[in-house]
Amino acid sequence: MAKEVINSSGLVYNSLTSGSVITGNITSESDFRIDGEVQGDIDCKRKVVIGHTGVLKGNITCESAEIIGHVVGNIIVNETITLRSSAVFTGDIKTQTLVVEPDAIFNGNCSMKNMKKTNHDVTKV
């Protein structure tokens, strides 16, 4: 079941609970936590968390990410991606900062660079 939650700091985030399955793409303006299973891509303007029981078979594009569960797909993260010790990730990562805890499994490639646009990136017309 997907639901919108307001945490103790008053911030809104979306959550897919354990036992729930979504087949299709997800687009979100706020944080999104997955403890169920998603077969599809996620495009999120904020943070994506794949929880301990979470499984994603698809690609992620987001501001930041924390992988605790299983992901098979590619990830583009503007800021930081963290692979927790229980994470199993297969795919390629493009990010500014990669944090990998001991015992995390990462099978793929990682490209690291400043993902944020600066004035130097703007082409004048």
C-alpha positions, 0 to 999 in steps of 0.5 A, a space after each residue: 500500500 502506498 501512502 503519504 506520511 508526515 514525519 515528526 519534523 512536519 515533512 511529507 514523504 511517500 511510503 510503499 509498505 512491506 508486502 505491497 507490489 507496484 508494477 509501473 513507473 513512480 514520479 514523486 516531488 517529495 521523499 519516497 521510501 520503499 519497503 515493498 517491491 517496485 518493478 519500474 523506474 523512479 523519478 524523485 525530486 528529493 530522497 529515495 530510500 529502499 528499506 530493508 525489505 524493499 526490492 526495486 527492479 528499475 532505474 532511479 533518478 533522484 536528489 539523494 538515495 539510501 539503499 538498505 535492501 535490493 536494487 537491480 538497475 541504474 541510479 543517477 543521484 545529484 548529491 549522495 548515495 549511501 549503500 548500507 551494510 545490508 544493501 545488494 545493488 547491481 547496476 551503474 551509479 552516477 553521483 557526486 558522493 558514494 558511501 559504501 558501508 562494510 558488507 554492502 554488495 555493489 556489482 557495477 560501475 560508478 561515475 563520480 563528478 559534480 552533478 550540480 550545474 554551476 555558472 560554468 556549465 551554462 552556455 551563453 547564447 
